[in-house]
Amino acid sequence: MKNIVEINSLTKNYFNKRALDNISLNIEEGKVVGILGPNGSGKTTLIKILTGLLRQTKGEVLIDGHQIGVYTKSIVSYLPDRNFLYNWMTIKDAFEFYKDFYTDFDEKKFEDLLDFMKLEKSMKITSLSKGMHEKLNLTLILSRNAKLYILDEPIAGVDPVARDQILDAIINNYNENSSMLITTHLVRDMENIFEDVVFLKDGEIVLTGNAETLREEKGKQIDDIYKEIFGE
């Protein structure tokens, strides 16, 4: 199977601090992959390099066979770990913004997701709760017909009802023609949607593999393996 992401000897330094230390990783097309680790493990740095927001210090990163640039940004749909919409917007404004900016934006998918999330276009961004913000952000991200979806902590800080809706939306809108890379430290809630997992600790990959195979080999759930690695 073709790799959608190829990372070779990737290192990222911030002055005297090494955020990523010589990591190599391949992610196959059509897979949902969890990048797991606590805050400070290097997850967000990795994501920002893949999305072109940061440049690596050393190493090579390819998405769909291309170095990070205009093309890769056009096929990656990225959900950051913080709100990215302007406060003056309504949901309709956010919809128009995305529709105009991204050629792969699917209006029908957006309408269906908006209905599923129980959101309305007339709602103002400033009136939305934390959970509603996350549901709207995810709706916009998943409404693109991208090759690679990158979701950074998609369920952090939301209530259980919103969390369930977000997980259902991810599962229902995943298709075999695209890949998903999801960072999280809330492993118990998300582990069942991961096909492969990557454990990052202090900027290094300490364990990676197929999620079901790791469960069988270790005799543990992914959440328990996480706790064993990170001492939680």
C-alpha positions in Angstrom: 0.0 0.0 0.0 1.2 3.5 -0.8 2.4 5.8 2.0 0.6 9.1 2.3 3.3 10.4 4.8 7.0 9.5 4.8 9.2 10.9 7.5 12.9 10.2 7.5 15.4 11.2 10.3 13.3 14.2 11.3 14.8 16.5 13.9 13.4 19.8 15.2 15.4 22.1 17.6 14.2 25.2 19.4 17.4 26.9 20.3 18.9 24.5 22.9 15.8 22.3 23.2 15.3 19.3 20.9 11.5 18.9 20.3 11.9 16.0 17.8 14.9 13.7 17.8 15.7 11.9 14.6 12.3 10.2 14.1 11.3 8.1 11.0 7.8 7.1 10.3 5.6 6.0 7.4 1.8 6.3 7.3 -0.1 4.3 4.8 -3.0 5.6 2.7 -6.5 4.9 4.1 -5.4 4.5 7.7 -6.5 6.2 10.9 -3.4 6.7 13.0 -3.1 7.9 16.6 -0.1 10.0 17.6 -0.1 9.5 21.4 1.8 11.2 24.2 1.4 13.8 27.0 1.9 17.5 26.6 5.5 18.2 25.7 6.1 14.9 23.9 6.5 16.5 20.5 3.0 15.8 19.0 2.2 19.4 18.1 5.6 20.1 16.7 5.3 17.1 14.4 1.8 18.3 13.3 3.0 21.8 12.6 5.8 20.5 10.4 3.4 18.3 8.5 1.1 21.3 7.9 3.9 23.6 6.9 3.6 25.9 10.0 7.1 25.0 11.1 10.3 23.9 9.3 12.3 21.0 10.4 15.9 21.4 11.5 17.0 18.3 9.7 15.5 15.3 7.9 12.9 14.8 5.1 9.1 14.9 5.2 7.0 13.9 2.2 3.2 14.0 1.9 1.8 12.1 -1.1 5.4 12.0 -2.4 5.9 15.8 -2.3 8.0 18.0 0.0 5.9 20.3 2.3 4.7 23.2 0.2 1.8 24.6 -1.8 0.7 21.2 -3.1 0.8 19.4 0.3 -1.2 22.3 1.9 -3.9 21.8 -0.7 -4.5 18.2 0.2 -4.2 18.4 4.0 -7.2 19.5 6.1 -5.9 20.6 9.5 -7.8 20.9 12.8 -5.6 22.9 15.3 -5.9 22.5 19.0 -7.4 26.0 19.4 -10.2 28.0 17.9 -9.3 29.5 14.5 -12.4 31.5 13.6 -13.0 35.2 13.9 -15.3 36.4 16.7 -17.3 38.6 14.3 -18.4 35.5 12.3 -21.6 33.6 12.3 -21.5 29.9 11.2 -22.7 31.0 7.8 -19.7 33.4 7.5 -17.4 30.5 8.4 -19.1 28.4 5.8 -18.7 31.1 3.1 -15.0 31.6 4.1 -14.2 27.9 3.7 -16.2 27.5 0.5 -14.4 30.4 -1.1 -10.9 29.4 0.1 -10.8 25.6 -0.5 -11.7 24.2 -3.9 -12.3 20.7 -2.3 -14.9 22.0 0.1 -18.1 19.9 -0.1 -21.2 21.9 0.6 -23.5 18.9 1.0 -21.1 17.3 3.4 -21.1 20.5 5.4 -24.9 20.7 5.5 -25.2 17.1 6.6 -22.5 17.5 9.3 -24.0 20.7 10.6 -27.4 19.0 11.0 -25.7 16.0 12.7 -24.0 18.4 15.1 -27.2 20.3 15.8 -25.8 23.6 14.8 -27.4 26.4 12.7 -25.9 28.8 10.3 -27.4 31.8 12.1 -25.4 31.1 15.3 -22.7 33.6 16.2 -19.2 32.3 17.0 -19.2 34.3 20.2 -22.3 32.5 21.4 -20.9 29.0 21.0 -19.8 26.9 24.0 -16.5 25.1 24.0 -18.1 21.9 22.8 -20.0 23.7 20.0 -16.8 25.4 18.9 -15.1 22.0 18.6 -18.1 20.6 16.7 -18.1 23.5 14.2 -14.4 23.4 13.7 -14.5 19.7 13.0 -17.5 20.1 10.6 -15.4 22.6 8.6 -12.4 20.4 8.5 -14.2 17.2 7.6 -16.2 19.0 4.9 -13.1 19.2 2.7 -12.4 16.2 0.4 -8.8 16.1 1.5 -6.3 13.3 1.1 -5.0 13.7 4.7 -6.9 15.0 7.7 -4.8 16.1 10.7 -6.7 16.5 13.9 -4.8 18.0 16.9 -6.5 17.0 20.2 -10.1 17.0 18.7 -11.9 16.1 22.0 -9.8 17.9 24.6 -11.8 19.9 27.1 -15.3 19.1 25.8 -18.2 17.5 27.6 -19.1 13.8 27.2 -22.1 14.5 24.8 -20.0 16.7 22.5 -17.2 14.2 22.7 -19.5 11.3 21.5 -20.8 13.5 18.6 -17.2 14.4 17.6 -16.1 10.7 17.6 -19.2 9.7 15.7 -18.5 12.4 13.1 -14.9 11.3 12.7 -15.9 7.6 12.3 -18.9 8.3 9.9 -16.9 10.6 7.6 -13.7 8.6 7.3 -13.3 6.9 4.0 -10.6 4.5 2.5 -9.5 7.1 0.0 -8.2 9.4 2.7 -6.0 9.1 5.8 -6.4 10.5 9.3 -3.7 11.5 11.7 -5.0 12.3 15.2 -3.0 13.5 18.2 -4.4 12.9 21.7 -3.6 12.2 25.3 -7.2 11.1 25.9 -6.4 7.6 24.7 -9.3 5.6 26.4 -11.9 7.7 24.6 -10.3 7.4 21.2 -8.3 4.1 20.9 -11.1 2.1 19.2 -10.9 4.3 16.1 -7.2 3.9 15.6 -5.8 1.3 13.2 -2.2 2.2 13.9 -0.7 4.0 16.9 2.6 5.9 17.5 3.8 6.6 21.0 5.9 9.8 21.2 8.0 10.5 24.3 10.5 13.4 24.7 10.6 13.8 20.9 11.3 10.2 20.2 9.1 7.3 18.9 9.2 4.7 21.7 6.6 2.3 20.2 4.6 2.1 17.0 2.5 -0.6 15.3 -1.0 -1.9 14.5 -3.3 -1.2 17.4 -4.9 -4.7 17.4 -1.5 -6.4 17.1 -0.2 -4.4 20.1 -3.2 -5.4 22.2 -2.6 -9.1 21.4 1.1 -8.9 22.0 0.9 -6.9 25.2 -2.3 -8.4 26.5 -3.5 -4.8 27.3 -5.6 -2.1 25.9 -3.8 0.8 24.1 -4.7 3.1 27.1 -3.0 0.7 29.5 0.1 0.6 27.2 0.0 4.4 27.3 0.0 4.5 31.1 2.8 1.9 31.2 5.0 4.0 28.9 4.3 7.4 30.4 3.8 6.4 34.0 0.3 7.7 34.3 
